[in-house]
Amino acid sequence: MNPYLYVFLIAMLPFAELRGAIPYGIYAGLDPVWVYIIALIGNMVPVPFILLFLRDLEKFLRRYKRISRIMDKIFERTYRKANDKVRKWEYLALILFVAVPLPGTGAWTGSLIAYLFKMDIKKSMVVIFLGVAIAGAVVLGLIYLGVSILS
């Protein structure tokens, strides 16, 4: 199978995203520019589906009282923790959250946050894309910084 396809598929995974796809592609000897572009596209593929279909999934799950109560607690806690500053700067905060290349941040979690805070879908997709692009550049830079330090 084409190694660029592996980069694309790894970038789509919620636990790896482009933070795992870019290192894989670089260490596989692939062109860094293409690795970055393909990982970026792969990481963004799930975002519109998450943003568009999470509401339907929530409606389906709310048919079960126990799950509905758990969801109410999670949503209530999320809204309570969001203060006025977070609400005021929510799109910038979302970019920064997605851009940080650490486990638990990224396009999947950013999409969930956008859904929980009822953010506009189109704006959220643009903001998440910007965050993913920044994260990809950071990961790529860290890889080359690490390689140059070890050389």
N, C-alpha and C positions, 0 to 999 in steps of 0.2 A: 504494500500500500504506500502511496505517496506520503513522505514525511510531513509535508505541509498540511495534509489532511489531518494528521495526528495533532499538529499544532492547533488547527481549527477546532477539533473535537475536544481536546484538553481545555481549551479556552471556554467552551460551553459548559463545562462541569462546575457545579456550585462550590465544590471544595477546592478546586484548583484555579479556575478562571485563567486570566492571562498571566497571573503571578506564577503559575506553573507552566503554562504553555510557552512563554518566552524563554525561560531558562532551558526547557527541553529543546526548543528549536535552535538556540544558540549553540548548545553543547552537541547537537546533532550535526553542526557544521553548516546550517542553512543561512541564507542571506538575511542579515539582521533587519533590513528594511522590510522585506517580505514577511518575515516572522512577526514583526510588530503589526503590520497591516492586517495580516490574516488572524492573528490573535485578537486584535481589536474588533474585527468583524465577528469572529466566533464568540467573543465575550458578550457582544451586543445582541446576538440572535435571540436569546431567551427573554430579554428585557420587555419587548412589546407584549409577548405572551403572558408574562407574569403580571404586567400592569393591566392588561385587558381581561384576563380570566381569573384573577384572584378574587374578584367580587363574586363571580359565579361559584367558585370553590367555597368561599365563605358561606354563601347562601345554602349550599348543599350541606356543609358541615353543621350549620346551625339547626338543622332538622333534629339533631341529637342533643338532648338537654345537657348532658354532661359536658360534651365538647363545647356547646354554646356558652356554658358558665365559665369554662377555662378561657375561652376566647374573650369573654367580657372582662375577666380579670387582667389578661394580657393587654388588651386595648386600653382599659381604664388606667393601668399603671403607665403605659406609654404616654397617654395624653397628660397625665398628672405630672410626669417628669419633664414634659416639654414646657419650658417657661416662655415668657414673652420674647426674650432675645432669640430663642431658637425659632419661634414662629416668624419673627421679623426677618431673620436671615436664613430661612429654611432652604432655599435653593442653593445659596452659597455653602451652607453647612452640608448639604447633600453632595455637592461637588467635592468638598474637602474630605468627607467621609469615604466616598468611593475612591478617591485618589490615593488614600493612604494604603500602601501595599502591605497590609498585615492580614493575618487570618481573621475571618469574620467581617471584613469590609469588602466592598466590591459591588459589582452590578446586581447580583442576586439580592444581597441584603439591602442595597440602595433602593431597589425596586420595591421591596417589602416596606421599607420606611416611607417611600413616596405613597404607597397604598394606604398605610396606617394613618398618615397625616393628610390624606385626601388631597394630595397635590395634583395639579393639572397633569394629565398624562403626556401631552406633547412636550410641555416644558420639562417634565421629569425625564423624558427620553433624551432630550438635548443635554440636560445637566448630567445625567448618568454617563452619556457618551463622553462629555468633557472630562469627567472624573476618571473614566476608564482610560482615556487617551493620556492623561497625566500619569496615572498609575503605570501604564505601559512604558512611558518614557523614563520614569523613575526606576522601574525594574531593569530596563535595558541599560540605563546609566550605572546602576549598582553592579550589574554583571560585568560591565567593562571596567569599572573602577576596581572591582575585585580581581579581575584578570590582570590588570596592569600592576596592581600591588604585588601579586604573586609572581609576576614575570621578572 
